[in-house]
Amino acid sequence: MFKKLYADWMYRWETRLTTRDENRVVRPLEWGFEWIAPFLDAHNLGAAELRLASAQDDTACEAAMTRINQLLVRHSDTFFGYKRPTDFRLEERYPELFPTNVRPETLAQDAALRQQAADGKIAKAQFLRFTSPEHTPYPENDLANARWFPAPPHKDPRRPKQAIVVMPQWNADAFSHNALCTLFNRMGISALRLSKPYHDIRRPVELERSDYAVSANVGRTLSACRQAVVDIRCCIDWLEEQGYEQFGVLGTSLGSCYGFLASAHDPRIRVNAFNHASTSFGDVVWAGQSTRHIRQGLAEAGLTQERLRALWAAVSPINYYQQFMSREAAGPYKKVLLVYADYDLTFPKEYSLQVVRAFREYGVNFEPRVLPCGHYTTGETPFQYIDGWYLGSFVYRAFKALREEKLTGTRPAPVDSPALEEELLSR
């Protein structure tokens, strides 16, 4: 009885949070071949599919985009590959909020920060900037941006320099997850808090929200995902240039998807914290409460969940579990945290449980943790502190194990916690 009452209360709370923003825009389906064609042409891929798409017939276009996704999955090392940028630089400026909603309290917070900057009452911050290898029609989006949180030098000269790339959730403002970066600094771990494509300072002027990262434009969403993944890998490149040796990635929600894809294609990423995870990109967009406006545009065009799954197969973690493990088998173990929520209406629990089962089946060295809340309520008290403990304690332990591994030269045994996983799967 109590469990049902708690669930009903949590679902109501979660629904209030996912429906309070009134600036979500329903956009019609667009195939967006022009967003993916430059990549295909540059790598001599998909010529037949692009010719099929030129027929301007929806049935032909869907077939062509489905075949392009199959092609990209087969050539994912190329799709998520890139040419290392040559213009890395640090920029100093006052931090800004870049809000994605128009609620009065958020706009007041943004105005207060702007005034404090004008009065010189807040400190400037450092930001890593570089030209993203994925080019789009938006110059502001193509200039990658990552706030730099360097950890103080350690007294032990033998200690390897460690760093983590942090990817917040979809539509995060520019302050989201900064507190985690400060926490990691206290652990001796430097952090780059990366702005996702079309987010905060990278957001085109015509947008209030970061809509172009995920939208009813199929090709643009593929492009945005590729851009996020290669930007993560570029951040690792820069960190290597600064003398860092051990790397991790922490992603929340959409950032979790980006982080997984980057790690599946980059063996340098050893520590992986996936905060809310799911299997198929299309399943989340179709079934999630916070993407209902995207689903509406897709459904009005006659698409179904199964067909959408195929249209975004190239950016779906479910298609890269084997590669994630292959990277692990070929080199040092990856250490993985998987956090999901019991009452999630944005990344429905059934899909998160599929990730747990798949990780177990593939032998991923992971720790599952479950939150007694939903997706949006993760950011509310007390759940934000529970989540912060899961993330912080894992990152601390994982990087400590990497340091010990380097000093001793021994590879740690993988995590084996079937009892815990069976308990979670049965809930």
N, C-alpha and C positions, 0 to 999 in steps of 0.2 A: 504493500500500500504506500509506504513512505517513498519507495523507489519510483513509483509512478507519479506521485505528487512532485517529487524533485525533478523528474524528467519533464513534466508538463511546465513547471516553473522555468526550467532552463530553456526549453524550446521557445517559450514566450519571450524571455529575455533576449535570446539570440535573434529572434525575429524582429524585435524592436530595434536592435542594433543594426541589422542588415537592411532595414527599411527607412531609417531616419534621414538618409541623404536623398534629396529630391532632385539632384542634378545628373542622375543617370540618363543616358540618351539611348533610345532604341534606334539602331541603324540597320538598314537593309543588308541582305547578303550581297557580298562582292567577292568574286573569285580571286582577284588580286594577283593574277599571273605576272603583272609587271614588277611586283615586289621580289619575286623569286627568279624571274628570267635572267637577270644579269649574272647571278651565281651560276645558273645552269649553263648559260652561254660560255662563261669564263672557264668552265671545266668540261666542256663538250659533253654535257649531259642533257637529257630530256628534249632533244630536238623534235622527236616524233610526237611527244606529249604536247609541246607547245604548238605544233601545227594542228593537232586535234583541237586544242583550246581556241584556236583562231576562228573556228566555225561559229562562235558566238551563240551556240546552242547550250542551254543549261545542262542537258544530259551529257553532251560531249565534254563540257567544261568540268563537270563533276568526275567523269571517268578519267580525264587528263590529270586533274589534281590528285586523285587517288593514286594513279600510277606514278606521279611525281613523288608522292610520299613514300611509296614502296622503293623507288629508286634512291631517295635520300637515306632511307634506313639502311639499304645495302651499302651505300657509300657514306656512312655517317662520319667516318674519320675525315673525309674531305669536307662534308657539310659543316662540321664543327671545327674544321681546321682554319688556319688564318696565317697571314703574314705579320710578323711581330712589328708593332709600331716603332717608329724612330723618333717620335716627338714627345716622349714622356717628360713631364715637368710638374713641379709643385707650384701651386698658386695660393696666395694668401688673400682671404676676403672675410667679411663678416658673415656668419652663418644666417641663412634665411629659412623660414618654415616651408614655403611653397605648399600651402594647403590644397587639398583636393575636394573639400566640401565647402559649402557656403553657410554653415551654421554660424550664428552670431558669435558664440564663444570662441570658435576657431579663428574667425576674422579678427576678433579683438586681440587674440594672442599674436596673430601675425602682425597687426599694427603696432603692438607693444614692442615686439622684437625689432621692427624697423626703426622705431623711435629710439630704442636703446642703442642701436648701431649708429644712428645719426648723432646721438649725444656722446658716442664713444664709451658707453658704459658696459659693453660686452667685448670680450677679446676676439680677435680675428682667429680663424682656423685655417689649417692647411688642407688643400685639396689636390689630389693627383689628377692631372688632366692628360688626355692623349686622344688621338684620332682613332675612332673605332674602326676595325677592319671591315665591318659591315656598313655599307654606305646607303643612306636613305635620302629622300628629298628634303630633309630637315637638318640644316647645319647645326642647330643647337642640340639635336639628338645625337648627332655623329661625334660630338666632342664628349667623350666619356668623362665621368666625374666620380671621384671616390674620396670621401673625407678621410684624412690620415690621422690615425691615433697611434703614434710610435710609443712603444714601451721604453722606459729608461734602461740604459745599458746595465747588464748584470755584472756583478763583481767577479764571478767565476769565468775566466776566459775560455774554459772548456765547454761551457754551456752553448748549445747551438741556438742560433737566432731563429725564433719561431713567429709565424704570423698567420692570421686568418682573414679571409674575405667574408664580409657579412652582407647578406642580401635580404632586405626586409620584404614585407608583403606587398601585394598589388595595391596601388593607390596610397602607399605610405607617404607621409610628408618627410621632409628632409631631416627631422629630428628622431624619427623612429629608429630604434635599435642602437642609438648612440650610447645609451647607458650600458648596454652589453659590451660595447667596445671599451668603455672606461673600465669595466670590470675585468676584461681580459688584460688590459694594461697592468692591473694590480697583480695579475698572475705572471707578469713578465712576457706576455704575448702581445705583439703589435697587431693592429687591426686596420683594414681598409673597409670602410662602409660604402659599398658601391651603389650608386644610383642606377636603378634599372632603366632600360630604354624607355623614353617618353615620360620619365618621372622627374620630379622637382626641377632642377635647373635645365634638364634636357627636354622638358615638356614644350611642345609647340604652342605658340601664343593663342591659337584658336581653341585650345582645350582648357576646361576647368578641371577635368579628371584625366588620369593617365590612360585614356580609353584605347589608344592605338597599340598598347602592349598586348591586349587581348580584346578582340572585337569580332564582328561578323564579317570582316574582311579576312578571308582565309589565308591568302598569301602574305598579307602584312603581319599577321600573327606569327606565321612561320619565320619571317624575317626578323621580327622582334626577339623571338626566342633564340635564333642563331646569334643575334647581336649580343644578347645577354651572356650567352655561354662563352663566346670568344672574348668578351670584355673581362669576364672572370679570369680566363686563362692569361690575358694580357696583364692583369694585375699581378698574377704569379710571376710573370716575366720580370716586371719592374722590381718586385720584392727580391727576386734572385739577384738582380743587378745591385741591390743594396746589401747583399751578403746574407740574406735569409736562406735557411736550409730546409726547414720543415714547415709544411703548409696545411691549412685546413680551410673549410668553407662551412658557413652556417647560413641556411636559408629558411625563410618562413613562408609557407603557403606557396604562391607562385615562385618566390625566391628559392623554395625547396626544390621545385622542379628544375629550375635553372641550375642550382648547385649540383643536383644529381647528374644531370646531363654533362656538366663540366667535368665532374669527377670520373664519370664513366669513360671519358675521352682524354683524361690527363692523369697519368700515374703519379704526378707530383703531389696531388691532393690526397693526403693521408687521413686527416681528421674530418669527419663528415657529420654535421648535425642537421638533420632534416626535421624541421619543426612544422608539423602538419604535412603529410605526404599522401599521394594518391597514385593511381596506376596510369590511367589514360587521360590525356589532356581534354579530349572531347567529352568524356564522361563527367568530369568536374564542371565544365562549362554548361553542359546540358542539365545536370541534376542539381547543381549548386544553387543555393538561394541568392547569393550575391551576384550571380551572373544571369539572373532571370531575364534582364533586358537584352542580353546578347542572344539567349535562347529564343526570345520572342522574334527577333529579326530573322534568325535561322529557320524557325518553325514556320513563319509566314511564307518562306520560300519553299516549303515542303520538305525540308531535311528532317531526318530522324536521328536519334542518338547513335544508332549503329553506323549510319553513314557518316556522321560527324566524326566518329572515332577514327574512321579510315582517312578522313581529310586532314587530321592532325596527328597521324601515326608517327611522323618523323620527329615530333617534339614530345612524345609520350614516353615516360620512364619505363613502362612495361616492355618496350621493345629493346631495351638496352641492359637488362639484368645480366645477360651473359657477358656483355662487354665489360660491365662493372666488375664482374668476377674475373674475367680474363686479365684485366689490368692488375687485379689483386694477385692472381696466380703468377703473373710474369714478374712481379716485383714485391715490395714489402706489403704487409697487410694494411688494408684500410680499416680505420676504426669508425664505427657508424652508430649514431644515435637516431632513433626513429620515434618521434613524439606524435601522438594523435589524440583526438578528443572523443569522449563517449557521446556527446550530444551535438556533434558538428553537422550543421545544415549547409555548409559551403563546400567542404570536402567530406561528403557523406562517409560515415564510419565503415560501411561495407567495402568501400574502395581502399581505405587505409588498412583494413584487415587483410585484403588481398596482397598488399605490400608486405605485411608481416609474414604471411604464408610463403610468398615468393622468396623473400630474403632467407627464410628458413630452408626452403627447398634448394636454393642455390648455394647455401652454406656461407652467406654473408656474415662477417664478424660484427654483429650488431646488438644493441641494447634497446628493447622496446620500452616505452614509457607512455602511460595513458593519463590524460587530464580529465577531471570530473566536471567538464564544462563543454562549451562549444567552440566554434572557430573565432568569432568576434569576442566572445566573453573571455577568451584567453588573455586579452589585454585589460581585463577588469580585475579589481581586487576581490578575492585573494589569489585568483588563478594566475595572474601575471607573475606573482612571486614563486608559485609552484613551478611554473614553466621556466622562470629564470634560474631556479635551483637545478632543475633537470639539465638545462643547457650549460650553465656555468660549471657545475660539478663534472659533467662529462668532458667538456673542453679541457678543464684543468687536469683530469685524470689521463685523458688521451694524449695530451702533449707531454705530460710527465712520463708516460710510458715510452713515447718516442725518444725523449732525452736519455732514458735508461737504456733503451735499445741501442742507441748510438754508442754509449759509454761501454756497454758490455759486449756489443756485437752479436747479441742473441735475439732471435725473432720470438716475440711473445706468442703464447698459445691463444687461439681464437676464443672468443666468448662462447660459452656453451650453457645456455639457460633455458632448456626446454620446458622446465616446470613453469617458469614465469610466462613463457610464450603461450603454453597451453592454457594457462589461467586467463590470459588476455583474450585469446581466441574464443574462449567459451563464454565470454561476457555478453 
